[in-house]
Amino acid sequence: MNAITRESIVRELIQMKKGEIDALENSEHQILGEMVAEKTKPQDSDSTSKDDLNKIRKFIREKEAVIKVLTDLPNPKKPFTKISEGCLFLMNYDGEKKWYLMVAKNGACTVKIHGIEISSMSTEAPIAKEIMDKTAGTKIVFRGRDVQILKIL
């Protein structure tokens, strides 16, 4: 985990979401272009095209919300010593070790950096509520499964 920092993960997640927005905007422009070619206005278009546009616009808003969550993460001057919003942590969940970035709601996403998968965990998730404010080494049982916080960055 030497070359990976909390900041590099946040940057990578933001870039990933921006790429997803670009792809969605391209799809939106393609649908609008097809409507123009058919000489129809969005409001006169068939319901499938309007539904597709509405879905795309909804997905774009969701991705923008994730970017805002990531951009607004606390950036403390000292390293994190307990689980809180903005921390990067390694957790053993019933024998499976995995890295997480704790984010506010609507921030769920996963990124792979240098072969290491890092998922975001919403502060609203049931397990997040159980581990919030815990320190490295803490062990709990969550829904009948053993959980241990191994590292916090």
Secondary structure, DSSP 8 states (H G I E B T S, - for coil): --S--HHHHHHHHHHHHHHHHHHHHHHHHHHHHHHHHTT--GGGS-HHHHHHHHHHHHHHHHHHHHHHHHHT----SS---B--TT-EEEEEETTEEEEEEEE-TT---EEEETTEEEEEEETTSHHHHHHTT-BTT-EEEETTEEEEEEEE-
